[in-house]
Amino acid sequence: MMARLSVTNWTRRRAELRHGLRIAAAGVLSFALAEVLALPQAYWAVFTAVLVVQASVGGSWKASVDRLAGTLLGAVYGAAVATLVPHDDALMTGVALAISLTPLALLAAFKPSYRVAPVTAVILLLGSAGATEGPLAAAVLRTIEVSLGGVVGMAVSLLLLPARAHALLGEAANRVLQHLAQLLTEFVFLLLGVLLLWFAANGQIDFSRFDRHGTSWLVLSVALVAWGLLALAKPGQFWAKWQKWNRGGSLVLLGMVMLSISRVPFDWVVKLLAAAGVILLARGILGSLLILRQR
């Protein structure tokens, strides 16, 4: 009799058991992949995967996007503060923390989806990785680690079939992967913009390696302009038009800047390079916001 009651209780708790197994599987798998990829702080991937795994596919998608967006924002802003604000002693470290936390904490209060952003900024300022790798490298690595955790959490939620996912599995998986691919693309543009601004500010690009007057530079510039014009010419719905103008317009502007670099005096090259960084940064931020609003 007792054995039958025990089996009945376990049967009634199938949802909880499956949820626990999904969390364990996501944590172990994300850790294994992070180790295979030799990521320095695998626990970021594990934390993200565990937080992403929820009872439904929709919930996991929301958690994944929230973590990715918040981590990217915190990483980029934290890297900027760590780079621009010296924090060699306790006083300046406190000042850098205040500059990092105040706006991000206010943003998280109004937009809970970005609640991880302050945590990421603190990691970049105080974590050992940020000190040894440099703020920009740390930002890129933290973004990769959290993105890995989000993808693993999503995959586990889909493959282990939460209770409400059977009927909508194919449709939900396709929608999730499309949005995640678009979001990661915009993150790449954002990080490229930050890197260009960093290089322009510190003069760490050896322009002697680039023939800005050569045919290859000209062809690439014209190709970017043409690609952007084709993107602008594509028909789309009202909401898609905003994304079309953001993507196509940024490519056209970037191509025009590259054409200008090939024609202006050398003293203007760094300024135009910074302008290209601003274009990529703005495209990544606006594109990410448009994708997040679609949810």
C-alpha positions as CSV (number, residue, x, y, z in Angstrom):
1,M,0.0,0.0,0.0
2,M,2.8,2.4,0.9
3,A,4.7,1.5,-2.2
4,R,1.6,2.2,-4.3
5,L,1.1,5.6,-2.7
6,S,4.8,6.4,-3.3
7,V,4.5,5.6,-7.0
8,T,1.4,7.7,-7.2
9,N,3.1,10.7,-5.6
10,W,6.0,10.4,-8.0
11,T,3.6,10.2,-10.9
12,R,1.8,13.3,-9.8
13,R,5.2,15.1,-9.6
14,R,6.2,14.3,-13.1
15,A,6.3,17.9,-14.1
16,E,8.6,18.8,-11.2
17,L,10.8,15.9,-11.9
18,R,11.2,16.8,-15.6
19,H,11.9,20.3,-14.6
20,G,14.7,19.3,-12.3
21,L,16.2,17.0,-14.9
22,R,16.1,19.8,-17.5
23,I,17.9,22.1,-15.1
24,A,20.6,19.5,-14.3
25,A,21.1,18.6,-17.9
26,A,21.4,22.3,-19.0
27,G,23.9,23.0,-16.3
28,V,26.1,20.0,-17.1
29,L,25.9,20.4,-20.8
30,S,26.7,24.2,-20.8
31,F,29.7,23.5,-18.5
32,A,31.0,20.8,-20.8
33,L,30.7,23.0,-23.9
34,A,32.3,25.9,-22.1
35,E,35.3,23.7,-21.2
36,V,35.6,22.3,-24.7
37,L,35.6,25.9,-26.1
38,A,38.2,26.9,-23.4
39,L,36.1,29.8,-22.1
40,P,37.8,31.2,-19.0
41,Q,34.7,31.6,-16.8
42,A,32.4,28.6,-17.6
43,Y,30.2,29.4,-14.6
44,W,28.6,32.3,-16.6
45,A,27.3,29.8,-19.1
46,V,26.1,27.5,-16.4
47,F,24.3,30.2,-14.5
48,T,22.6,31.4,-17.7
49,A,21.5,27.9,-18.8
50,V,20.0,27.2,-15.4
51,L,18.1,30.5,-15.3
52,V,16.9,30.0,-18.9
53,V,15.3,26.6,-18.4
54,Q,11.7,27.2,-17.4
55,A,8.4,25.3,-17.6
56,S,7.6,26.4,-21.2
57,V,9.3,27.2,-24.4
58,G,8.0,30.8,-24.4
59,G,9.3,31.4,-21.0
60,S,12.8,30.1,-21.9
61,W,12.9,32.3,-25.0
62,K,12.0,35.3,-22.9
63,A,14.6,34.5,-20.3
64,S,17.3,33.8,-22.9
65,V,16.7,37.1,-24.7
66,D,16.6,39.0,-21.4
67,R,19.9,37.6,-20.3
68,L,21.6,38.1,-23.6
69,A,20.4,41.7,-23.9
70,G,21.2,42.6,-20.3
71,T,24.6,41.0,-20.4
72,L,25.6,42.7,-23.6
73,L,24.5,46.1,-22.3
74,G,26.3,45.6,-19.0
75,A,29.4,44.3,-20.8
76,V,29.7,47.2,-23.2
77,Y,28.9,49.9,-20.6
78,G,31.2,48.2,-18.0
79,A,34.0,48.0,-20.6
80,A,33.6,51.7,-21.4
81,V,33.7,52.7,-17.8
82,A,36.6,50.4,-17.0
83,T,38.5,51.9,-19.9
84,L,37.8,55.6,-19.4
85,V,37.7,55.8,-15.6
86,P,41.0,54.9,-13.9
87,H,40.4,52.6,-10.9
88,D,43.8,51.8,-9.5
89,D,42.9,52.6,-5.8
90,A,39.9,52.0,-3.6
91,L,38.5,55.6,-4.0
92,M,38.5,55.5,-7.8
93,T,37.2,52.0,-7.8
94,G,34.2,53.2,-5.8
95,V,33.8,56.1,-8.3
96,A,33.9,53.7,-11.2
97,L,31.3,51.4,-9.5
98,A,29.0,54.3,-8.9
99,I,29.2,55.4,-12.5
100,S,28.6,51.9,-13.7
101,L,25.8,50.9,-11.3
102,T,23.7,54.0,-11.0
103,P,22.3,54.2,-14.6
104,L,22.1,50.5,-15.0
105,A,20.4,50.0,-11.7
106,L,17.8,52.7,-12.7
107,L,17.4,51.0,-16.1
108,A,16.8,47.6,-14.4
109,A,14.3,49.2,-12.0
110,F,12.2,50.5,-15.0
111,K,13.0,47.6,-17.3
112,P,13.3,44.3,-15.3
113,S,14.4,42.5,-18.5
114,Y,17.8,44.2,-18.1
115,R,18.3,43.3,-14.5
116,V,21.5,41.3,-15.3
117,A,23.2,44.4,-16.8
118,P,24.5,45.8,-13.4
119,V,25.9,42.4,-12.5
120,T,27.8,42.1,-15.7
121,A,29.3,45.6,-15.3
122,V,30.4,44.8,-11.8
123,I,32.1,41.6,-13.0
124,L,34.0,43.6,-15.6
125,L,35.2,46.1,-13.0
126,L,36.0,43.8,-10.1
127,G,36.5,40.4,-11.7
128,S,40.0,39.1,-12.2
129,A,39.3,38.3,-15.8
130,G,38.5,42.0,-16.6
131,A,41.9,42.9,-15.1
132,T,44.0,40.3,-16.9
133,E,42.3,40.2,-20.3
134,G,41.4,43.9,-20.7
135,P,37.9,45.3,-20.5
136,L,37.0,44.8,-24.2
137,A,38.2,41.2,-24.3
138,A,36.4,40.5,-21.1
139,A,33.2,42.0,-22.5
140,V,33.4,39.8,-25.6
141,L,34.1,36.6,-23.5
142,R,31.3,37.3,-21.1
143,T,28.9,37.8,-24.0
144,I,30.0,34.5,-25.6
145,E,29.7,32.6,-22.3
146,V,26.2,33.9,-21.5
147,S,25.1,33.4,-25.1
148,L,26.3,29.8,-24.9
149,G,24.3,29.3,-21.7
150,G,21.1,30.8,-23.3
151,V,21.4,28.6,-26.4
152,V,22.0,25.5,-24.3
153,G,19.0,26.3,-22.0
154,M,16.8,26.8,-25.0
155,A,17.9,23.6,-26.6
156,V,17.3,21.6,-23.5
157,S,13.9,23.1,-23.0
158,L,13.0,22.1,-26.6
159,L,14.5,18.7,-26.7
160,L,13.3,17.5,-23.3
161,L,9.7,18.7,-24.2
162,P,8.1,20.7,-21.4
163,A,4.5,19.9,-20.8
164,R,3.0,22.6,-23.0
165,A,5.5,22.4,-25.8
166,H,4.4,19.2,-27.7
167,A,1.9,20.8,-30.0
168,L,3.9,24.0,-30.7
169,L,7.4,22.6,-30.7
170,G,8.2,23.0,-34.4
171,E,6.7,26.4,-34.7
172,A,8.2,27.7,-31.5
173,A,11.7,26.3,-32.2
174,N,11.7,27.9,-35.7
175,R,10.6,31.3,-34.3
176,V,13.1,31.1,-31.4
177,L,16.1,30.3,-33.6
178,Q,15.2,33.0,-36.1
179,H,15.0,35.7,-33.4
180,L,18.1,34.5,-31.6
181,A,20.1,34.5,-34.9
182,Q,18.9,38.0,-35.6
183,L,19.8,39.2,-32.1
184,L,23.2,37.7,-32.1
185,T,23.9,39.4,-35.5
186,E,23.0,42.8,-34.0
187,F,25.3,42.0,-31.0
188,V,28.2,41.4,-33.4
189,F,27.6,44.8,-35.1
190,L,27.4,46.4,-31.7
191,L,30.7,44.9,-30.5
192,L,32.4,45.8,-33.8
193,G,31.3,49.4,-33.3
194,V,32.8,49.4,-29.8
195,L,36.1,47.9,-31.1
196,L,36.3,50.6,-33.8
197,L,35.8,53.3,-31.3
198,W,38.4,51.8,-29.0
199,F,40.9,51.5,-31.8
200,A,40.2,55.1,-33.0
201,A,40.5,56.5,-29.5
202,N,43.8,54.7,-28.8
203,G,45.4,54.8,-32.2
204,Q,46.0,51.0,-32.2
205,I,45.4,50.4,-35.9
206,D,48.4,50.2,-38.2
207,F,47.0,51.9,-41.3
208,S,50.1,51.0,-43.3
209,R,48.6,47.5,-43.6
210,F,45.5,48.8,-45.3
211,D,45.6,50.3,-48.8
212,R,42.7,52.7,-48.6
213,H,43.4,53.9,-52.1
214,G,43.4,50.4,-53.6
215,T,40.8,48.6,-55.7
216,S,39.8,46.2,-52.9
217,W,38.9,49.0,-50.6
218,L,36.8,50.7,-53.3
219,V,35.0,47.5,-54.3
220,L,34.1,46.8,-50.6
221,S,32.9,50.3,-50.1
222,V,30.7,50.2,-53.2
223,A,29.4,46.7,-52.3
224,L,28.3,47.9,-48.9
225,V,26.4,50.8,-50.4
226,A,24.8,48.5,-53.0
227,W,23.9,46.0,-50.3
228,G,22.3,48.6,-48.2
229,L,20.3,50.1,-51.1
230,L,19.0,46.6,-52.0
231,A,17.9,46.1,-48.4
232,L,16.1,49.4,-48.4
233,A,14.3,48.5,-51.6
234,K,12.8,45.3,-50.2
235,P,9.1,45.5,-49.4
236,G,8.0,44.8,-45.9
237,Q,5.3,45.3,-43.3
238,F,5.1,48.4,-41.1
239,W,7.2,47.0,-38.3
240,A,9.7,45.3,-40.6
241,K,10.3,48.7,-42.3
242,W,12.0,50.0,-39.2
243,Q,14.4,47.1,-39.3
244,K,14.9,47.5,-43.0
245,W,15.9,51.2,-42.6
246,N,18.1,50.3,-39.7
247,R,20.0,47.6,-41.5
248,G,20.0,49.1,-45.0
249,G,20.7,52.6,-43.8
250,S,23.6,51.5,-41.7
251,L,25.2,49.7,-44.6
252,V,24.8,52.6,-46.9
253,L,26.3,55.0,-44.3
254,L,29.2,52.6,-43.6
255,G,30.0,52.3,-47.3
256,M,29.9,56.1,-47.7
257,V,32.3,56.5,-44.8
258,M,34.7,53.9,-46.3
259,L,34.6,55.8,-49.6
260,S,35.4,59.0,-47.8
261,I,38.3,57.4,-46.0
262,S,39.8,56.6,-49.4
263,R,39.7,60.2,-50.5
264,V,40.4,62.4,-47.4
265,P,43.8,63.4,-46.0
266,F,45.3,61.0,-43.5
267,D,44.5,63.3,-40.6
268,W,40.8,62.6,-41.1
269,V,41.1,58.8,-41.2
270,V,40.8,58.3,-37.5
271,K,37.8,60.6,-37.2
272,L,36.0,58.8,-40.0
273,L,36.9,55.5,-38.4
274,A,35.3,56.7,-35.2
275,A,32.2,57.7,-37.3
276,A,32.1,54.1,-38.7
277,G,32.2,52.8,-35.1
278,V,29.3,55.1,-34.1
279,I,27.2,53.8,-37.1
280,L,27.8,50.2,-36.2
281,L,27.2,50.8,-32.5
282,A,23.9,52.6,-33.2
283,R,22.8,49.9,-35.7
284,G,23.4,47.2,-33.1
285,I,21.6,49.0,-30.3
286,L,18.6,50.0,-32.4
287,G,18.4,46.6,-34.1
288,S,18.5,44.7,-30.8
289,L,15.8,46.9,-29.4
290,L,13.6,46.3,-32.5
291,I,14.0,42.6,-32.2
292,L,13.3,42.6,-28.5
293,R,10.1,44.7,-29.0
294,Q,8.8,42.0,-31.4
295,R,8.4,39.5,-28.5
